[in-house]
Amino acid sequence: MSGGYDRDFLRARLELPSPSATTILLDYTHFSVRFRAARKLAAIVGVNISGAELNPLAREGTWHFDDRVPREQQAGPDVYKNNAFDRGHLVRRLDPVWGDAATAKRANQDTFSFTNAAPQVDDFNQGKELWVGLEDHVLGHADAHDAKLSVFTGPVLLEDDQPYRGVRIPRKFWKIAAWTNDAKLAAVGFILDQSPLLGKVELKRAIDQRLLEGEPPPLGPFRTFQVPIGEIADLTGLSLSRLANADRLGSGQRELGKQPKAIELESMEQIRL
């Protein structure tokens, strides 16, 4: 579990953002987690992806607790048992799996730590399929000389998230991919929304009833958006000014004389890079 996120991985230095809330920094192979014990979930993860060295290992891994954090402070197997929640990888399993065989194998297993998981509804509709493939799509457009990305991901942790089995379930997740072209930083930001129905009054009664019955809240369908990175900063409280200044969506829309705004994605072709 050494190495961790490398701020000098790209040709422009890029620090791992730090939330204002107290977190524990956990380094793994090619990625790091800032873990928020009070929520039993990561606040942010950062991974370095070397596209030229990726090792497509089969999906093999054993979910496990990280011994550096007390087990009762981690969202473990009981959260995901007998319900519709997946243990959603925050650092995608294949992203840090590069380098020599031993390193790639270690990185693969590192991604199966509960500190790198968050509850996500297991319904694989188009929105989630888009989310899963974002890194591949952006990597294909990164500088051909490097084929490198640094990717940051996390849940949007709000005080009114619904409690379930001792964990408050995030309704949204965010992701930022960054790369360099001729040493110039470029970045794009995305939001995954799994709760478009949660705010409706008629649904609240159903949520309350299900919580009483020990069932997960009825989250809505997945929707994926490309969003201005400044919007992610507003949602999370993270300091993302350097990434926001490198935002391809915002700069492209401003060049057209438009105010930067989110785009709901239905296909990869809609992404602005």
Salt bridges, closest charged atoms under 4 A:
ASP8 OD1 - ARG13 NE 2.70
GLU15 OE2 - ARG7 NH1 2.79
ASP66 OD2 - ARG68 NH2 2.80
ASP78 OD1 - LYS81 NZ 3.15
ASP86 OD2 - LYS128 NZ 3.43
ASP95 OD1 - ARG92 NH2 2.77
GLU135 OE1 - ARG92 NE 3.94
GLU135 OE2 - LYS175 NZ 3.13
ASP136 OD1 - ARG92 NH2 2.99
ASP143 OD2 - ARG11 NH2 2.72
ASP146 OD2 - ARG11 NE 2.78
GLU159 OE1 - ARG168 NH1 3.33
ASP160 OD1 - ARG171 NH2 2.39
ASP161 OD2 - ARG39 NH2 2.86
ASP161 OD1 - ARG171 NE 3.18
ASP193 OD2 - ARG223 NH2 2.96
ASP208 OD2 - LYS204 NZ 3.16
